[in-house]
Amino acid sequence: MIDFLTFKTFISPTLLIIIYYIGAILIPLSSWYLARWIRNSYFHPQSVNIKEQIQNKTTPKQRLLIYSAFILCFICMEIIWRVMFEFFIAYFHMHDALMRINL
C-alpha cells in the first residue's frame, strides 16, 4: 500500500487495459451513432438523394470495393488503437523493470 501511495507502483497498466477495451468497442459505436444523428438532424433530404444516386450510378463491384475499403480502414484504426496502448503498457513495464534493477 505504501508503494501505491508514494507512486512507486503504478495503477495505469491495469487502467490502460480497461480503457483500451472500452475505447475499442465504444469509439466505433459512438462515432456511427453520431454520424447517423448528424445526417438525420441536418442533412436528411440531401443524404436520401445522395444514397439514391450512389445506388443508381455504381455497380455492385464498385460498392463492394467501397465497403472493403471501409472495413480495411476500420481494421487499421483498431490496430493503431491497439499499438498505441501496447506502447503505453510497454513504457510502464520498462519503468517497473528499471525500478527492480535500481533496488
Residue frames as a rotation matrix with the C-alpha (Angstrom) as fourth column:
MET 1
0.567 0.824 0.000 0.00
0.824 -0.567 0.000 0.00
0.000 0.000 -1.000 0.00
ILE 2
0.401 -0.494 -0.771 2.88
0.195 -0.777 0.599 2.35
-0.895 -0.391 -0.215 0.76
ASP 3
-0.667 -0.643 0.376 4.30
0.470 0.029 0.882 1.79
-0.578 0.765 0.283 -2.75
PHE 4
-0.077 0.739 0.669 0.98
0.964 -0.115 0.238 2.84
0.253 0.664 -0.704 -4.21
LEU 5
0.792 0.438 -0.425 0.80
0.568 -0.784 0.250 5.99
-0.223 -0.440 -0.870 -2.06
THR 6
0.194 -0.803 -0.563 4.37
-0.036 -0.580 0.814 7.02
-0.980 -0.138 -0.142 -2.92
PHE 7
0.762 0.249 -0.598 3.85
-0.569 -0.183 -0.801 6.36
-0.309 0.951 0.002 -6.66
LYS 8
-0.429 -0.895 0.118 6.41
-0.737 0.423 0.527 3.56
-0.522 0.140 -0.842 -6.78
THR 9
-0.718 0.332 0.612 3.71
0.501 0.856 0.124 1.25
-0.483 0.395 -0.781 -8.12
PHE 10
-0.817 0.425 -0.390 1.51
-0.566 -0.720 0.401 2.45
-0.111 0.548 0.829 -10.95
ILE 11
-0.232 0.817 0.527 -2.12
0.105 0.560 -0.822 1.51
-0.967 -0.135 -0.216 -11.45
SER 12
-0.035 0.222 -0.974 -2.02
-0.795 -0.598 -0.107 2.77
-0.606 0.771 0.197 -15.02
PRO 13
-0.891 -0.293 -0.346 -1.28
-0.452 0.642 0.619 -0.56
0.041 0.709 -0.705 -16.79
THR 14
-0.709 0.695 0.117 -4.49
0.595 0.679 -0.429 -2.06
-0.378 -0.234 -0.896 -15.41
LEU 15
0.070 0.743 -0.665 -6.47
0.077 -0.669 -0.739 1.07
-0.995 0.001 -0.104 -16.20
LEU 16
-0.447 -0.310 -0.839 -4.98
-0.758 -0.367 0.539 1.22
-0.475 0.877 -0.071 -19.69
ILE 17
-0.994 0.102 0.050 -6.22
0.114 0.885 0.452 -2.27
0.002 0.454 -0.891 -20.47
ILE 18
-0.274 0.950 -0.150 -9.72
0.708 0.094 -0.700 -1.39
-0.651 -0.298 -0.698 -19.28
ILE 19
0.087 0.268 -0.960 -9.71
-0.299 -0.912 -0.282 1.88
-0.950 0.312 0.001 -21.24
TYR 20
-0.829 -0.428 -0.359 -8.45
-0.473 0.196 0.859 0.05
-0.297 0.882 -0.365 -24.34
TYR 21
-0.819 0.536 0.206 -11.38
0.570 0.800 0.188 -2.37
-0.064 0.271 -0.960 -24.38
ILE 22
0.051 0.844 -0.533 -13.90
0.531 -0.475 -0.702 0.36
-0.846 -0.247 -0.472 -23.63
GLY 23
-0.100 -0.167 -0.981 -12.48
-0.537 -0.821 0.194 2.50
-0.838 0.546 -0.008 -26.43
ALA 24
-0.949 -0.311 -0.051 -12.21
-0.217 0.528 0.821 -0.37
-0.228 0.790 -0.568 -28.90
ILE 25
-0.537 0.825 0.178 -15.92
0.838 0.546 -0.001 -1.00
-0.098 0.148 -0.984 -28.51
LEU 26
0.216 0.741 -0.635 -17.40
0.678 -0.582 -0.448 2.42
-0.702 -0.334 -0.629 -27.73
ILE 27
-0.437 -0.422 -0.795 -15.47
-0.197 -0.817 0.542 4.61
-0.878 0.393 0.274 -30.20
PRO 28
-0.993 0.101 0.063 -16.75
0.084 0.220 0.972 2.85
0.084 0.970 -0.227 -33.35
LEU 29
-0.311 0.944 -0.113 -20.29
0.945 0.319 0.071 2.55
0.103 -0.085 -0.991 -31.95
SER 30
0.150 0.361 -0.920 -20.47
0.554 -0.802 -0.224 6.16
-0.819 -0.477 -0.320 -30.77
SER 31
-0.691 -0.418 -0.590 -18.97
-0.228 -0.648 0.727 7.52
-0.686 0.637 0.352 -34.00
TRP 32
-0.855 0.469 0.220 -21.50
0.444 0.445 0.778 5.52
0.267 0.763 -0.589 -36.04
TYR 33
0.025 0.905 -0.425 -24.34
0.986 -0.092 -0.138 6.83
-0.164 -0.416 -0.894 -33.85
LEU 34
-0.098 -0.131 -0.986 -23.04
0.236 -0.966 0.105 10.41
-0.967 -0.222 0.126 -34.04
ALA 35
-0.950 -0.275 -0.148 -22.72
-0.088 -0.221 0.971 10.24
-0.300 0.936 0.186 -37.84
ARG 36
-0.552 0.820 0.152 -26.29
0.754 0.412 0.512 8.93
0.357 0.397 -0.845 -38.17
TRP 37
0.136 0.604 -0.785 -27.60
0.851 -0.478 -0.220 11.60
-0.508 -0.638 -0.579 -35.78
ILE 38
-0.448 -0.373 -0.813 -25.86
-0.043 -0.899 0.436 14.40
-0.893 0.230 0.386 -37.70
ARG 39
-0.991 0.078 0.107 -27.07
0.118 0.152 0.981 13.05
0.060 0.985 -0.160 -41.02
ASN 40
-0.308 0.950 -0.056 -30.66
0.894 0.309 0.323 12.69
0.324 0.049 -0.945 -39.85
SER 41
0.131 0.351 -0.927 -30.72
0.752 -0.645 -0.138 16.02
-0.647 -0.679 -0.348 -38.00
TYR 42
-0.013 -0.280 -0.960 -29.08
-0.159 -0.947 0.278 18.27
-0.987 0.156 -0.032 -40.54
PHE 43
-0.611 -0.386 -0.691 -28.74
-0.715 -0.106 0.691 16.54
-0.340 0.916 -0.211 -43.92
HIS 44
-0.292 0.505 0.812 -31.66
0.027 0.853 -0.521 14.13
-0.956 -0.130 -0.262 -44.21
PRO 45
0.772 0.623 -0.131 -33.07
-0.140 -0.035 -0.990 15.24
-0.621 0.782 0.060 -47.60
GLN 46
0.356 -0.718 -0.598 -29.59
-0.933 -0.238 -0.270 15.51
0.052 0.654 -0.755 -49.12
SER 47
-0.551 -0.629 0.549 -28.50
-0.677 0.721 0.146 12.15
-0.488 -0.291 -0.823 -47.71
VAL 48
0.188 0.690 0.699 -31.50
0.083 0.698 -0.711 10.36
-0.979 0.192 0.074 -49.22
ASN 49
0.892 0.126 -0.435 -30.77
-0.379 -0.320 -0.869 11.95
-0.248 0.939 -0.237 -52.60
ILE 50
-0.010 -0.980 -0.200 -27.06
-1.000 0.010 0.000 11.06
0.002 0.200 -0.980 -52.41
LYS 51
-0.416 -0.110 0.902 -27.86
-0.375 0.925 -0.060 7.48
-0.828 -0.363 -0.427 -51.39
GLU 52
0.609 0.709 0.355 -30.21
0.089 0.383 -0.919 7.05
-0.788 0.592 0.171 -54.35
GLN 53
0.739 -0.396 -0.545 -27.62
-0.673 -0.397 -0.624 8.48
0.030 0.828 -0.560 -56.74
ILE 54
-0.341 -0.898 0.277 -24.93
-0.899 0.398 0.182 6.17
-0.274 -0.187 -0.943 -55.39
GLN 55
-0.121 0.376 0.919 -27.24
-0.070 0.920 -0.385 3.17
-0.990 -0.111 -0.085 -55.76
ASN 56
0.826 0.560 0.062 -28.07
0.045 0.045 -0.998 4.13
-0.561 0.828 0.012 -59.36
LYS 57
0.779 -0.521 -0.350 -24.61
-0.604 -0.469 -0.645 5.14
0.171 0.713 -0.680 -60.59
THR 58
-0.287 -0.913 0.291 -22.41
-0.944 0.321 0.076 2.45
-0.162 -0.253 -0.954 -59.07
THR 59
0.124 0.231 -0.965 -22.13
-0.478 0.866 0.146 -1.20
0.869 0.444 0.218 -59.87
PRO 60
0.972 0.236 0.012 -22.23
-0.133 0.505 0.853 -3.90
0.195 -0.830 0.522 -57.20
LYS 61
0.403 -0.899 -0.170 -18.50
0.822 0.437 -0.364 -4.41
0.402 0.006 0.916 -57.72
GLN 62
-0.292 -0.491 0.821 -17.81
0.119 -0.870 -0.478 -0.74
0.949 -0.042 0.312 -57.01
ARG 63
0.501 0.541 0.675 -19.98
-0.630 -0.307 0.713 -0.83
0.593 -0.783 0.188 -53.88
LEU 64
0.913 -0.237 -0.333 -18.14
0.367 0.835 0.410 -3.94
0.181 -0.496 0.850 -52.72
LEU 65
-0.035 -0.974 0.223 -14.87
0.715 -0.181 -0.675 -2.10
0.698 0.136 0.703 -53.24
ILE 66
-0.104 0.075 0.992 -16.12
-0.399 -0.916 0.027 0.85
0.911 -0.393 0.125 -51.17
TYR 67
0.849 0.457 0.265 -17.31
-0.433 0.315 0.845 -1.43
0.303 -0.832 0.465 -48.35
SER 68
0.655 -0.684 -0.321 -14.00
0.685 0.717 -0.130 -3.30
0.319 -0.135 0.938 -48.45
ALA 69
-0.266 -0.746 0.611 -12.08
0.321 -0.666 -0.673 -0.03
0.909 0.017 0.417 -48.17
PHE 70
0.278 0.450 0.849 -14.25
-0.662 -0.551 0.509 0.97
0.696 -0.703 0.145 -45.20
ILE 71
0.988 0.094 -0.121 -13.61
0.007 0.761 0.649 -2.36
0.153 -0.642 0.751 -43.46
LEU 72
0.259 -0.965 -0.048 -9.88
0.778 0.238 -0.581 -2.06
0.572 0.113 0.812 -44.13
CYS 73
-0.250 -0.301 0.920 -9.83
-0.167 -0.923 -0.347 1.45
0.954 -0.240 0.180 -42.64
PHE 74
0.664 0.568 0.487 -11.77
-0.597 0.010 0.802 0.20
0.450 -0.823 0.346 -39.62
ILE 75
0.854 -0.399 -0.334 -9.29
0.481 0.849 0.217 -2.64
0.198 -0.346 0.917 -39.06
CYS 76
-0.105 -0.931 0.349 -6.34
0.596 -0.340 -0.728 -0.25
0.796 0.132 0.590 -39.42
MET 77
0.070 0.213 0.975 -7.94
-0.530 -0.820 0.217 2.09
0.845 -0.532 0.056 -36.89
GLU 78
0.939 0.315 0.136 -8.34
-0.288 0.507 0.813 -0.76
0.187 -0.803 0.566 -34.40
ILE 79
0.530 -0.820 -0.217 -4.73
0.763 0.573 -0.301 -1.88
0.371 -0.006 0.929 -34.95
ILE 80
-0.249 -0.614 0.749 -3.42
0.170 -0.789 -0.591 1.66
0.953 -0.020 0.301 -34.39
TRP 81
0.472 0.500 0.726 -5.53
-0.658 -0.348 0.667 1.92
0.587 -0.793 0.165 -31.22
ARG 82
0.974 -0.110 -0.199 -4.03
0.198 0.841 0.504 -1.37
0.112 -0.530 0.841 -30.01
VAL 83
0.183 -0.978 0.095 -0.43
0.762 0.080 -0.643 -0.40
0.622 0.190 0.760 -30.85
MET 84
-0.028 -0.142 0.989 -0.83
-0.294 -0.945 -0.144 2.90
0.955 -0.295 -0.016 -29.03
PHE 85
0.732 0.356 0.580 -1.91
-0.644 0.085 0.760 1.14
0.222 -0.930 0.292 -25.85
GLU 86
0.815 -0.532 -0.232 0.81
0.543 0.839 -0.016 -1.50
0.203 -0.113 0.973 -26.21
PHE 87
-0.048 -0.847 0.529 3.35
0.350 -0.510 -0.785 1.32
0.935 0.147 0.321 -26.32
PHE 88
0.184 0.178 0.967 1.96
-0.708 -0.658 0.256 2.84
0.682 -0.731 0.005 -23.12
ILE 89
0.962 0.207 0.176 1.92
-0.272 0.692 0.669 -0.52
0.016 -0.692 0.722 -21.33
ALA 90
0.536 -0.838 -0.102 5.45
0.676 0.498 -0.543 -1.31
0.506 0.222 0.833 -22.52
TYR 91
-0.051 -0.527 0.848 6.58
-0.188 -0.829 -0.526 2.02
0.981 -0.186 -0.056 -21.07
PHE 92
0.493 0.292 0.820 5.21
-0.832 -0.116 0.542 1.08
0.253 -0.949 0.186 -17.65
HIS 93
0.976 -0.202 -0.082 6.80
0.214 0.960 0.179 -2.39
0.043 -0.193 0.980 -17.87
MET 94
0.187 -0.952 0.242 10.16
0.472 -0.129 -0.872 -0.76
0.862 0.277 0.425 -18.64
HIS 95
0.060 -0.105 0.993 9.70
-0.648 -0.761 -0.041 1.51
0.759 -0.641 -0.114 -15.64
ASP 96
0.860 0.309 0.406 8.94
-0.510 0.539 0.671 -1.48
-0.011 -0.784 0.621 -13.39
ALA 97
0.764 -0.631 -0.133 11.99
0.561 0.752 -0.345 -3.37
0.318 0.190 0.929 -14.70
LEU 98
-0.040 -0.806 0.591 14.25
0.143 -0.590 -0.795 -0.37
0.989 0.053 0.138 -14.12
MET 99
0.324 0.222 0.920 12.88
-0.817 -0.425 0.390 0.06
0.477 -0.878 0.043 -10.60
ARG 100
0.999 0.001 0.046 13.68
-0.022 0.886 0.462 -3.60
-0.041 -0.463 0.886 -9.83
ILE 101
0.379 -0.923 0.074 17.23
0.642 0.204 -0.739 -3.11
0.667 0.327 0.670 -11.12
ASN 102
0.019 -0.331 0.943 17.60
-0.306 -0.900 -0.310 0.03
0.952 -0.283 -0.119 -9.01
LEU 103
0.800 0.281 0.530 16.75
-0.582 0.153 0.798 -1.86
0.143 -0.948 0.286 -5.80
